[in-house]
Amino acid sequence: MSPNGSDRSSRRPMRRVLPQALIAGLVLATATGCTSEDFPRLGMPTPVTEEAPRILALWQGSWAAALATGVLVWGLILWSVFFHRRSRTKVEVPPQNRYNVPIEALYTLVPLIIVSVLFYFTARDQTELLETSDEPDHVINVVGFQWSWAFNYLEPVGVSDEYAQDAEELASIPDRMMERVPDDADGVYEIGTPADRDPDTGNPGPTLVLPEGETVQFIITSRDVVHSFWVVPFLMKQDAIPGHVNSFEVTPDRQGTFLGKCAEMCGVDHSRMLFNVKVVSPDEYDAYLQELAEKGQTGFAPAGIEQTEAAVNAETNEGRS
């Protein structure tokens, strides 16, 4: 058999396999179960806070940049494959170039530009998302511990003469954060266990109740190891670090019960550190605080261990700036 005949026969299986591979790829791409409403979010849940759309936009922009880069790279690969393939009649080695300064500069500068642009938008949005107000509508201390969560509502409930600023349980929270708490905040709390269930949905874990349309500032602390406070449809999470206090602020804009979990591997029962977030009307929120008070859950659960020297120094330097 001639060499040309051998080449033609070797290409026939590829011609049969290629359409099958394309069909398989199309099936995989369209069988994900996403609806036309879900697809633009690219796997993200529906945002339920005023801040979450900024995160969603950053996520979508990152995917767009990745897709554009992928199309460019795939295009160059296919261009090289089709237009620089070996000729059937010419078997000599093509000219070899050891250096090509313009091309080398291009594939060095383009990735730097891409990374710089992504870094800019990430830093811009992170700065906005971590910005906290001096007078939020509500302040809640979220406490992570093995293997559940506690929620201190630093609110003026009017059921005790012991206030948050003087509470020994909250001594590990820095003064600059406590200044945002009302002076008459006597507070109530909820301490969860892995065996808890939300009374409405039956989902595992304790339930954190938030008011719709009002700013809530979270003060995140830990009693033991590193945890991570993640409410899935908030599209944001924050670490709970022993000896260090984090905070962020959201404004829930949709009522409902949403899932939360610990997003940091924290030990043997990490998978059981689940909780729920229930967004209700402001009146229902106030009624819930009174309900906790009637159960005798007044005061505060211990927030965490004493701040480390590094964290204290950071607080001092920030206060001077």
C-alpha positions as a Markdown table, in Angstrom:
| # | Residue | x | y | z |
|---|---|---|---|---|
| 1 | Met | 0.0 | 0.0 | 0.0 |
| 2 | Ser | 1.3 | 3.4 | -0.9 |
| 3 | Pro | 2.3 | 5.9 | 1.9 |
| 4 | Asn | -0.6 | 8.2 | 0.8 |
| 5 | Gly | -3.1 | 5.4 | 1.1 |
| 6 | Ser | -1.8 | 4.5 | 4.5 |
| 7 | Asp | -2.3 | 8.2 | 5.6 |
| 8 | Arg | -5.9 | 8.2 | 4.4 |
| 9 | Ser | -6.8 | 5.0 | 6.2 |
| 10 | Ser | -5.2 | 6.3 | 9.4 |
| 11 | Arg | -7.4 | 9.4 | 9.3 |
| 12 | Arg | -10.7 | 7.6 | 8.9 |
| 13 | Pro | -11.1 | 6.5 | 12.5 |
| 14 | Met | -10.4 | 10.1 | 13.6 |
| 15 | Arg | -13.2 | 11.4 | 11.3 |
| 16 | Arg | -15.6 | 9.0 | 13.0 |
| 17 | Val | -14.5 | 9.8 | 16.5 |
| 18 | Leu | -14.5 | 13.5 | 16.2 |
| 19 | Pro | -18.3 | 14.0 | 15.8 |
| 20 | Gln | -18.9 | 11.6 | 18.6 |
| 21 | Ala | -16.6 | 13.6 | 20.9 |
| 22 | Leu | -18.3 | 16.8 | 19.9 |
| 23 | Ile | -21.7 | 15.4 | 20.6 |
| 24 | Ala | -20.5 | 14.0 | 24.0 |
| 25 | Gly | -19.2 | 17.5 | 24.9 |
| 26 | Leu | -22.5 | 19.1 | 23.9 |
| 27 | Val | -24.4 | 16.7 | 26.1 |
| 28 | Leu | -22.2 | 17.4 | 29.1 |
| 29 | Ala | -22.5 | 21.1 | 28.6 |
| 30 | Thr | -26.3 | 21.1 | 28.4 |
| 31 | Ala | -27.1 | 18.4 | 31.0 |
| 32 | Thr | -26.1 | 20.3 | 34.1 |
| 33 | Gly | -29.7 | 21.0 | 35.1 |
| 34 | Cys | -29.3 | 24.8 | 35.0 |
| 35 | Thr | -32.3 | 26.8 | 33.9 |
| 36 | Ser | -32.1 | 30.0 | 31.8 |
| 37 | Glu | -32.3 | 32.0 | 35.1 |
| 38 | Asp | -29.6 | 30.0 | 36.8 |
| 39 | Phe | -27.0 | 30.0 | 34.0 |
| 40 | Pro | -26.0 | 33.7 | 34.1 |
| 41 | Arg | -25.0 | 33.2 | 37.8 |
| 42 | Leu | -22.5 | 30.5 | 36.7 |
| 43 | Gly | -23.2 | 28.2 | 39.7 |
| 44 | Met | -23.7 | 30.9 | 42.3 |
| 45 | Pro | -27.0 | 30.9 | 44.4 |
| 46 | Thr | -29.4 | 33.8 | 44.2 |
| 47 | Pro | -28.1 | 36.7 | 46.2 |
| 48 | Val | -30.1 | 37.7 | 49.3 |
| 49 | Thr | -28.3 | 40.8 | 50.5 |
| 50 | Glu | -27.6 | 44.2 | 49.0 |
| 51 | Glu | -23.9 | 43.5 | 49.0 |
| 52 | Ala | -23.9 | 40.1 | 47.3 |
| 53 | Pro | -24.5 | 41.3 | 43.7 |
| 54 | Arg | -21.1 | 43.0 | 43.8 |
| 55 | Ile | -19.6 | 39.6 | 44.5 |
| 56 | Leu | -21.6 | 38.0 | 41.8 |
| 57 | Ala | -20.5 | 40.6 | 39.3 |
| 58 | Leu | -16.8 | 39.9 | 40.3 |
| 59 | Trp | -17.4 | 36.2 | 39.8 |
| 60 | Gln | -19.0 | 36.7 | 36.4 |
| 61 | Gly | -16.3 | 39.0 | 35.3 |
| 62 | Ser | -13.6 | 36.5 | 36.3 |
| 63 | Trp | -15.4 | 33.8 | 34.2 |
| 64 | Ala | -15.6 | 36.2 | 31.3 |
| 65 | Ala | -11.8 | 37.0 | 31.5 |
| 66 | Ala | -11.1 | 33.3 | 31.8 |
| 67 | Leu | -13.3 | 32.5 | 28.8 |
| 68 | Ala | -11.6 | 35.2 | 26.7 |
| 69 | Thr | -8.2 | 33.9 | 27.6 |
| 70 | Gly | -9.2 | 30.3 | 26.8 |
| 71 | Val | -10.6 | 31.3 | 23.4 |
| 72 | Leu | -7.4 | 33.1 | 22.6 |
| 73 | Val | -5.2 | 30.1 | 23.7 |
| 74 | Trp | -7.5 | 27.5 | 22.0 |
| 75 | Gly | -7.5 | 29.6 | 18.8 |
| 76 | Leu | -3.7 | 29.8 | 18.7 |
| 77 | Ile | -3.4 | 26.1 | 19.3 |
| 78 | Leu | -5.9 | 25.3 | 16.5 |
| 79 | Trp | -4.3 | 27.8 | 14.2 |
| 80 | Ser | -0.9 | 26.1 | 14.7 |
| 81 | Val | -2.4 | 22.6 | 14.3 |
| 82 | Phe | -4.2 | 23.4 | 11.0 |
| 83 | Phe | -1.8 | 25.9 | 9.3 |
| 84 | His | 1.5 | 24.5 | 10.4 |
| 85 | Arg | 0.8 | 20.8 | 10.1 |
| 86 | Arg | 3.3 | 18.6 | 8.2 |
| 87 | Ser | 2.8 | 18.6 | 4.4 |
| 88 | Arg | 2.1 | 15.3 | 2.6 |
| 89 | Thr | 4.8 | 16.0 | 0.0 |
| 90 | Lys | 7.4 | 17.9 | 2.0 |
| 91 | Val | 9.2 | 15.9 | 4.7 |
| 92 | Glu | 12.1 | 18.3 | 5.5 |
| 93 | Val | 12.3 | 20.0 | 8.9 |
| 94 | Pro | 10.8 | 23.5 | 8.8 |
| 95 | Pro | 13.1 | 26.5 | 9.7 |
| 96 | Gln | 14.0 | 26.7 | 13.4 |
| 97 | Asn | 14.0 | 30.0 | 15.2 |
| 98 | Arg | 15.9 | 30.1 | 18.5 |
| 99 | Tyr | 14.7 | 33.6 | 19.6 |
| 100 | Asn | 11.6 | 35.7 | 18.9 |
| 101 | Val | 11.8 | 38.8 | 21.2 |
| 102 | Pro | 8.3 | 40.2 | 20.2 |
| 103 | Ile | 6.6 | 36.9 | 20.9 |
| 104 | Glu | 8.4 | 36.4 | 24.2 |
| 105 | Ala | 7.6 | 39.9 | 25.3 |
| 106 | Leu | 3.9 | 39.3 | 24.3 |
| 107 | Tyr | 3.5 | 36.1 | 26.4 |
| 108 | Thr | 5.2 | 37.8 | 29.3 |
| 109 | Leu | 3.3 | 41.0 | 29.3 |
| 110 | Val | -0.2 | 39.8 | 28.5 |
| 111 | Pro | -0.4 | 37.5 | 31.6 |
| 112 | Leu | 0.9 | 40.3 | 33.8 |
| 113 | Ile | -1.8 | 42.6 | 32.4 |
| 114 | Ile | -4.5 | 40.0 | 33.0 |
| 115 | Val | -3.5 | 39.3 | 36.6 |
| 116 | Ser | -3.1 | 43.1 | 37.3 |
| 117 | Val | -6.7 | 43.8 | 36.1 |
| 118 | Leu | -8.1 | 40.9 | 38.1 |
| 119 | Phe | -6.2 | 42.1 | 41.2 |
| 120 | Tyr | -7.5 | 45.6 | 40.8 |
| 121 | Phe | -11.2 | 44.6 | 40.7 |
| 122 | Thr | -10.7 | 42.1 | 43.5 |
| 123 | Ala | -9.0 | 44.6 | 45.8 |
| 124 | Arg | -11.6 | 47.3 | 44.9 |
| 125 | Asp | -14.6 | 45.0 | 45.7 |
| 126 | Gln | -12.9 | 43.5 | 48.8 |
| 127 | Thr | -12.4 | 47.0 | 50.2 |
| 128 | Glu | -16.0 | 47.9 | 49.7 |
| 129 | Leu | -17.3 | 44.6 | 51.1 |
| 130 | Leu | -15.2 | 44.8 | 54.3 |
| 131 | Glu | -16.2 | 48.4 | 55.0 |
| 132 | Thr | -18.3 | 48.7 | 58.2 |
| 133 | Ser | -20.3 | 51.6 | 59.4 |
| 134 | Asp | -20.0 | 53.2 | 62.8 |
| 135 | Glu | -23.7 | 53.1 | 63.5 |
| 136 | Pro | -25.2 | 49.9 | 62.1 |
| 137 | Asp | -28.8 | 49.1 | 62.8 |
| 138 | His | -27.8 | 45.8 | 64.6 |
| 139 | Val | -24.7 | 44.2 | 65.9 |
| 140 | Ile | -24.5 | 40.4 | 66.3 |
| 141 | Asn | -21.5 | 38.5 | 67.7 |
| 142 | Val | -21.1 | 35.2 | 65.9 |
| 143 | Val | -19.1 | 32.7 | 67.9 |
| 144 | Gly | -17.6 | 29.5 | 66.4 |
| 145 | Phe | -16.7 | 26.6 | 68.6 |
| 146 | Gln | -16.3 | 22.8 | 68.2 |
| 147 | Trp | -18.9 | 21.8 | 66.9 |
| 148 | Ser | -21.6 | 24.5 | 66.5 |
| 149 | Trp | -22.3 | 28.2 | 66.7 |
| 150 | Ala | -23.5 | 30.8 | 69.3 |
| 151 | Phe | -25.2 | 34.1 | 68.4 |
| 152 | Asn | -25.0 | 37.1 | 70.8 |
| 153 | Tyr | -27.6 | 39.7 | 69.8 |
| 154 | Leu | -26.0 | 42.9 | 71.2 |
| 155 | Glu | -29.4 | 44.7 | 71.3 |
| 156 | Pro | -31.3 | 46.8 | 73.9 |
| 157 | Val | -33.9 | 44.2 | 74.7 |
| 158 | Gly | -34.8 | 45.8 | 78.1 |
| 159 | Val | -34.7 | 42.7 | 80.3 |
| 160 | Ser | -31.5 | 43.2 | 82.2 |
| 161 | Asp | -29.3 | 45.8 | 83.9 |
| 162 | Glu | -26.1 | 44.2 | 82.6 |
| 163 | Tyr | -24.9 | 45.8 | 79.4 |
| 164 | Ala | -22.6 | 44.6 | 76.7 |
| 165 | Gln | -19.8 | 47.1 | 77.3 |
| 166 | Asp | -19.3 | 45.7 | 80.8 |
| 167 | Ala | -19.9 | 42.0 | 80.0 |
| 168 | Glu | -16.9 | 39.8 | 80.9 |
| 169 | Glu | -18.0 | 37.3 | 78.1 |
| 170 | Leu | -17.3 | 40.0 | 75.5 |
| 171 | Ala | -14.0 | 41.1 | 76.8 |
| 172 | Ser | -12.1 | 39.7 | 73.9 |
| 173 | Ile | -13.9 | 42.0 | 71.4 |
| 174 | Pro | -11.9 | 45.2 | 70.8 |
| 175 | Asp | -13.2 | 48.6 | 72.0 |
| 176 | Arg | -13.5 | 50.0 | 68.5 |
| 177 | Met | -16.1 | 47.3 | 67.6 |
| 178 | Met | -17.9 | 47.6 | 71.0 |
| 179 | Glu | -18.3 | 51.4 | 70.4 |
| 180 | Arg | -20.8 | 50.5 | 67.7 |
| 181 | Val | -23.0 | 48.7 | 70.2 |
| 182 | Pro | -25.8 | 50.7 | 71.8 |
| 183 | Asp | -25.0 | 51.8 | 75.4 |
| 184 | Asp | -28.2 | 50.1 | 76.7 |
| 185 | Ala | -27.6 | 46.8 | 74.9 |
| 186 | Asp | -28.4 | 44.1 | 77.5 |
| 187 | Gly | -28.6 | 41.4 | 74.9 |
| 188 | Val | -29.9 | 37.9 | 74.4 |
| 189 | Tyr | -28.2 | 34.8 | 72.9 |
| 190 | Glu | -28.6 | 31.5 | 71.3 |
| 191 | Ile | -26.2 | 28.6 | 71.7 |
| 192 | Gly | -26.5 | 25.8 | 69.2 |
| 193 | Thr | -25.6 | 22.1 | 69.0 |
| 194 | Pro | -25.1 | 19.8 | 66.0 |
| 195 | Ala | -28.4 | 18.1 | 67.0 |
| 196 | Asp | -30.5 | 21.3 | 66.7 |
| 197 | Arg | -33.0 | 21.6 | 63.9 |
| 198 | Asp | -34.7 | 24.6 | 62.4 |
| 199 | Pro | -38.4 | 24.5 | 63.5 |
| 200 | Asp | -39.7 | 25.6 | 60.1 |
| 201 | Thr | -37.5 | 23.7 | 57.6 |
| 202 | Gly | -36.0 | 20.8 | 59.7 |
| 203 | Asn | -32.5 | 21.7 | 58.5 |
| 204 | Pro | -29.8 | 20.8 | 61.0 |
| 205 | Gly | -28.1 | 23.4 | 63.2 |
| 206 | Pro | -29.1 | 26.5 | 65.2 |
| 207 | Thr | -30.9 | 29.4 | 63.5 |
| 208 | Leu | -29.7 | 33.0 | 63.3 |
| 209 | Val | -32.5 | 35.4 | 62.8 |
| 210 | Leu | -32.0 | 38.7 | 60.9 |
| 211 | Pro | -34.3 | 41.6 | 60.0 |
| 212 | Glu | -35.0 | 42.4 | 56.4 |
| 213 | Gly | -33.8 | 45.8 | 55.0 |
| 214 | Glu | -31.7 | 46.7 | 58.0 |
| 215 | Thr | -27.9 | 46.7 | 58.3 |
| 216 | Val | -26.4 | 43.9 | 60.4 |
| 217 | Gln | -22.8 | 44.0 | 61.5 |
| 218 | Phe | -21.3 | 40.7 | 62.4 |
| 219 | Ile | -18.4 | 40.4 | 64.9 |
| 220 | Ile | -16.8 | 37.0 | 64.2 |
| 221 | Thr | -14.9 | 35.3 | 67.0 |
| 222 | Ser | -13.8 | 31.7 | 67.9 |
| 223 | Arg | -13.3 | 29.9 | 71.2 |
| 224 | Asp | -10.9 | 27.2 | 70.1 |
| 225 | Val | -9.7 | 26.7 | 66.5 |
| 226 | Val | -10.1 | 28.5 | 63.2 |
| 227 | His | -13.7 | 28.2 | 61.8 |
| 228 | Ser | -15.3 | 30.1 | 58.9 |
| 229 | Phe | -18.7 | 31.7 | 59.0 |
| 230 | Trp | -20.4 | 31.1 | 55.6 |
| 231 | Val | -24.0 | 31.9 | 54.7 |
| 232 | Val | -24.2 | 30.5 | 51.2 |
| 233 | Pro | -26.5 | 33.0 | 49.5 |
| 234 | Phe | -24.6 | 35.9 | 51.1 |
| 235 | Leu | -21.8 | 34.9 | 48.6 |
| 236 | Met | -19.3 | 35.8 | 51.3 |
| 237 | Lys | -17.6 | 34.1 | 54.2 |
| 238 | Gln | -15.3 | 35.3 | 57.0 |
| 239 | Asp | -12.9 | 33.4 | 59.2 |
| 240 | Ala | -13.4 | 33.0 | 63.0 |
| 241 | Ile | -9.9 | 33.0 | 64.3 |
| 242 | Pro | -9.0 | 32.4 | 68.0 |
| 243 | Gly | -7.2 | 35.5 | 69.4 |
| 244 | His | -8.3 | 37.7 | 66.4 |
| 245 | Val | -11.6 | 39.4 | 65.7 |
| 246 | Asn | -13.1 | 39.9 | 62.2 |
| 247 | Ser | -16.2 | 41.7 | 61.1 |
| 248 | Phe | -18.3 | 42.5 | 58.1 |
| 249 | Glu | -21.7 | 44.0 | 57.4 |
| 250 | Val | -24.7 | 43.0 | 55.2 |
| 251 | Thr | -28.2 | 44.2 | 54.6 |
| 252 | Pro | -30.6 | 41.3 | 53.9 |
| 253 | Asp | -33.1 | 42.1 | 51.2 |
| 254 | Arg | -35.1 | 38.9 | 50.9 |
| 255 | Gln | -37.1 | 37.0 | 53.5 |
| 256 | Gly | -36.6 | 33.2 | 53.9 |
| 257 | Thr | -34.5 | 30.6 | 55.6 |
| 258 | Phe | -31.0 | 30.0 | 54.1 |
| 259 | Leu | -28.3 | 27.5 | 54.8 |
| 260 | Gly | -25.0 | 28.3 | 56.5 |
| 261 | Lys | -21.9 | 26.2 | 57.3 |
| 262 | Cys | -18.4 | 26.3 | 58.5 |
| 263 | Ala | -16.1 | 26.6 | 55.5 |
| 264 | Glu | -12.8 | 25.8 | 57.3 |
| 265 | Met | -11.7 | 22.3 | 58.2 |
| 266 | Cys | -11.8 | 22.5 | 61.9 |
| 267 | Gly | -11.6 | 18.9 | 63.2 |
| 268 | Val | -13.4 | 15.6 | 63.3 |
| 269 | Asp | -17.0 | 17.0 | 63.4 |
| 270 | His | -16.4 | 19.9 | 61.0 |
| 271 | Ser | -19.2 | 18.6 | 58.7 |
| 272 | Arg | -21.7 | 19.0 | 61.5 |
| 273 | Met | -21.1 | 22.7 | 62.0 |
| 274 | Leu | -24.2 | 23.7 | 60.1 |
| 275 | Phe | -26.6 | 26.5 | 60.9 |
| 276 | Asn | -29.5 | 28.4 | 59.3 |
| 277 | Val | -30.2 | 32.1 | 58.7 |
| 278 | Lys | -33.8 | 33.2 | 58.8 |
| 279 | Val | -34.5 | 36.7 | 57.4 |
| 280 | Val | -37.8 | 38.1 | 58.8 |
| 281 | Ser | -39.5 | 41.4 | 59.1 |
| 282 | Pro | -38.2 | 43.9 | 61.7 |
| 283 | Asp | -41.3 | 43.3 | 63.9 |
| 284 | Glu | -40.8 | 39.6 | 63.8 |
| 285 | Tyr | -37.1 | 40.1 | 64.6 |
| 286 | Asp | -38.0 | 42.2 | 67.7 |
| 287 | Ala | -40.5 | 39.5 | 68.7 |
| 288 | Tyr | -37.8 | 36.8 | 68.4 |
| 289 | Leu | -35.5 | 38.7 | 70.7 |
| 290 | Gln | -38.3 | 38.9 | 73.3 |
| 291 | Glu | -38.9 | 35.2 | 72.8 |
| 292 | Leu | -35.2 | 34.4 | 73.7 |
| 293 | Ala | -35.5 | 36.7 | 76.8 |
| 294 | Glu | -38.6 | 34.8 | 77.9 |
| 295 | Lys | -36.7 | 31.5 | 77.6 |
| 296 | Gly | -34.1 | 33.0 | 80.1 |
| 297 | Gln | -31.4 | 33.4 | 77.4 |
| 298 | Thr | -30.4 | 36.9 | 78.5 |
| 299 | Gly | -26.9 | 38.2 | 78.6 |
| 300 | Phe | -24.2 | 36.8 | 76.4 |
| 301 | Ala | -22.4 | 33.5 | 75.5 |
| 302 | Pro | -18.6 | 33.6 | 75.9 |
| 303 | Ala | -17.2 | 35.3 | 72.7 |
| 304 | Gly | -13.8 | 33.8 | 72.5 |
| 305 | Ile | -10.3 | 33.7 | 73.8 |
| 306 | Glu | -8.2 | 36.8 | 74.6 |
| 307 | Gln | -6.7 | 38.6 | 71.7 |
| 308 | Thr | -3.1 | 37.7 | 70.8 |
| 309 | Glu | -0.4 | 40.3 | 71.1 |
| 310 | Ala | -0.3 | 40.7 | 67.3 |
| 311 | Ala | -4.0 | 41.4 | 67.1 |
| 312 | Val | -3.8 | 43.9 | 70.0 |
| 313 | Asn | -0.9 | 45.7 | 68.3 |
| 314 | Ala | -2.9 | 45.8 | 65.0 |
| 315 | Glu | -5.9 | 47.4 | 66.9 |
| 316 | Thr | -3.6 | 50.0 | 68.5 |
| 317 | Asn | -2.0 | 50.9 | 65.2 |
| 318 | Glu | -5.3 | 51.2 | 63.5 |
| 319 | Gly | -6.5 | 53.5 | 66.3 |
| 320 | Arg | -3.5 | 55.8 | 65.7 |
| 321 | Ser | -4.0 | 56.0 | 62.0 |
